[in-house]
Amino acid sequence: MSSFANLKRNKSSFEKLTKAIEAVNQPADAGSKEDTRFWQPQVDKSGNGMAIVRFLPAPAVDGDDALPWVRLFSHGFQGPGGWLIDNCLTTLNQKCPVCEHNNMLWNSGVEANKEVVRKQKRKLNYIANVLIVSDPKNPENEGQVKLFKFGKKIFDKISEAMNPEFEDETPVNPFDFWEGSNFKLKIRNVEGYRNYDKSEFDSPEPLFGGNDEKLEAIWKKEYSLQEFLDPKHFKAHEVLKARLEKVLGFEGAPIRSKAEEMIAKIDEDVDISTNGDEDDLDYFKNLAEDR
């Protein structure tokens, strides 16, 4: 359990967070019931919307060394044998059978396989605690502490605030009670998808005018983020592999033994004498033989 005194004393330290930002930006090895702790901004009929939130420091329950966000990878796709919707083991820096299978397909050099990988690839999300400052669509949320799940676009906004591109720009820690700033979520509908490009941080100012009593009360309402990294939320490698085989219709014939069958189909469908993929195809065949 962290203390509020430690939080305030360390308010101006960027080193730990900036290093974590750098680590997150490096490539990594690759619940069904609604969770009311989570919040998402609502949009109008045209797909546009706006809300204002304040990103909060690491929660007290996670300790002094915790980060104010967690990064999660997941898989979600449908195959002949049903849906696979599971957390990706690369979140825990472990090998993931789905990623391993995708790597095999991608390295085949066959465009059809790459298209399959694009549909099955892992998805990236972040989770942080936020204070809802303004929620025009659901004003009853204002003043509440919620969990906010967001993607790379918004995380890039955070990273840019902490590591500005130009020398005349002052770094800002968006998660700081005293020197952080509100985040204006501006949502647009672009080609059928939510777009956050117009979102921006406001000028830095203390939350609640720096009132320690109010800040500590908010801080103690935050939810644990480390809880999402508990191994209990992740299937073991062999269990996830078995699920993948079922979803892909490979039950009774493990994925590895299917590689040669896939190669045979590729040989039938692709004229390798003219497509320039001989080396990649040989690699894929060797991979199947090695396994």
N, C-alpha and C positions, 0 to 999 in steps of 0.2 A: 504493500500500500504506500503510495506516494503522499507527501505532505504538501499543503498549500504554500507553506513558507519556502520549501525547495522550489516549487513551481515559480513563485514570484522572483526568487533570487536568481534563477536561471533564465529569466524572460528574454534577455537580449542575446543569448548564445545561439548562433546559427550553425555551428560546426557539425553537430550531430545530425541535424536535419538535412543540411546541404549534402553531407556524405551519403545519407540515406536516399536522397533524391538521385544522386549520381548512380547509386547501386541499382535503383529501380529502373533507371533509364538504360541500363545495360541489358542486352538480351539474356534471357534465362534459359536454362535447359528445359528443353521442353518436357430447399425443402418445399414440399408441396403445399403446405399451409401458409397463409399470409402471415407475415411477421409484422405486427403493429408497431414495432420499434422503428421500422423503416419509413422514410418519407421520400416522396417523389413529387416534383412540381407538376401541376395539372396545366393542360393547354386548352385553348378554345377550339371551335369547330374547324378553324383553318390550320390548326396545328401550332399556333403561336402562343407563347406564354412568358410570364416573368415572375420571379420571386427573388427574395434577398435572404441570404443565410450568412452566418458567421461560423467559419471553421474553428473548432475548439481544440485545446491542447490534449495531449495524451491523457486518458482517463486515470483518475487516482487509483482505481482498482488494479491497473496494469503495472504499476510501479514506476520508479523514477527513470528507468532506462528505456521505457516503452516509447514507440513512435506514435504520432497522432493519426496514423492511417495503417491499414493493412492492404497488401496486394494479393489478389486471388485469381487463379486461373481455373477455368471450368470447360467442360465439353457439353454440347447439346446438339444432337442430330438424330435423324430417323433412318433406320435401315430396314431391310426385309424382315428382320425379326423384332421390330419395335423401336422404341426410343431409348437412347442413352443420354441421360442427364445426370452428370456427376462432376464432382470437384476433381481437378487435375492434380496428380501427385507432385508435379513440378512446383506447385505452390510450396511444398515442404522440402524442396530440393531433392526429391526422390524420382526415380525413373517411372514413367507413365506408359503403360502398354498402348494406350491410344496414340500418344505422341510417337512411340516407337513404330507403330504400324504406319502412321502418316509419313514418317521419315522414309520408310521403305518405299512407299508409293511415290513420294516426291523424287527420291533419288533414282527412280526408274527412268526419268527423263521423258516420260510419255505424258503429253498434255492432258489426256483424258484422266490419268491418275492424279495429276496436279489439281484438276477441277474437283475431284473427289476430296482431296486434302483440304481444299479451300472451304468445303462444306463441313468438314469434320474437325477443323483446326480448333485449338483451344481459344477461349475468349478471355479477355483481360478486364478485370474490374478492381476498383478500390473501394474501401469502406472507411468512413470517418464519422465522428460525431459532429453535428452542427446544431447551432441555435437557429430556429426559424424566426427571422426578423420580420419578414413580410411574405404573406401567402395570400394574394388577392382572391384566389379561387376557393381557398379553405382557411379563412381568417382564424378559425378556432385553433389552428396549429401554431399561431404566432406566440412566441415566448416559450415554446416547448423545445426540449432537447431530443433530437432524433438521430437515427443512423441514416447516412446518405450513401448510397451506392452509385458510383460514377465511373466513367471510362477514361481512356487516355487523353481525350481532348481537354477535359476539365483538369486532369492532373497536369497536363502541359501548362495550363494557365497558372497553376500553383508553382510549378517549377520555374516558369518565367518570372514570377513575382519575386522568388527567392534568389534567382540568378539572372538579373536583367541583362539584356544584350548590350546596352550602351553604358558608357562610363558615367554619364550625367544622371543616370537613374539610380535611385536608392533601393537596395534590397529590402524586401518586406517579408516578415514571417507571418503568413496568413493565419497561423494557428495560435498566435500570441494574444492573450487577453488585453495587454496594455499597448502593444505597438503593432497589432494586426489591423485588418480592415475587413469590412463587409464585402461579400461577393454577390454581384448582381447577375443572377441567372437569366439570360435572355435566350429564349428558345424560338427557333424558326423551323418551319417545315420545308425541308429542301429535298426534293425528289422522293418524297414519301418517308423521309427519315428525320429524326430530331437533330437539329444542328445547334451547337453552342458557341459558334465562332464569335458572336457579338458579346458574349459574357465577359465581364470585367470586374476587377477589384476596385473598390472605392478608395478614397484617400484614407490613410491610416488614422485610427483614433481609438482610444481605450473603450472597451465594451463597458456599458453602464457607467461611463465617466470614470472608470477605474475604481469603483466602489468594491472594496475587498469582500465585504459580507455577501453582496449579490454574486460576485464572481465565484466565490468558494461554493456557494449554494448550487450554482449552475454546474460547476466542475464535478461536484459529488453526484450529480444526476446522470453523468455520462455513463454510457454502456461500455463494457469490456470489448476491446477489439481483438485481443489475443485469443479470446474464446473461439473466434472463427478459424484459428489455426490449430485448434485441438485435433489431434489425429482421429478422434471419434467421428469427425465429419468427413473422413476420407476412406474410401474402400481400399483394402489391401491390394497390392499389385496383382496377385493371382485371382482375387475376387473380381477386380475390375476387368482383368483380361478375359475371364469367363463370360462376363456380361457383354464385353465387346464382341466376342465370338458369336454369342447368341444373336445380338443385334445385327451383325453382318451376315448371319445365316451360315456361320462356319461351325456350328455345333457338331461335334463328332469328328471334326477335321480341324485341328488347331491352325491358327493363323499362319504359322511358319510353313506348315505343309501345303498351305494354299498358294504360297508364292509361286511355285512352279506351274500350278494350274493357271494363275494369272498371267504368267509369262507366255504360256502356250496360247492364251487368248490374244495377247498382244501380238504374238507372231502371226496369228491369223488375220488380225484386223489392221496391222500396220505394215507398210512396205518399208522395211528397215534398210533396203538397199538404196533408197533415195532420200530418206528423211534426216540423215546425218546423226542418228542417235545410237549408232552401233556401240560406241564405248559405254554409254550409259546403260544400254540394255545388257551388255556383258557384265557390267558391275552388278546389276540387279540379279542376273542369273547366278553369279558367283556368291552373292549374298544368300540366295536361297540354298545353294549347295553347302555353304559354310554352316548353315543353321540346321 
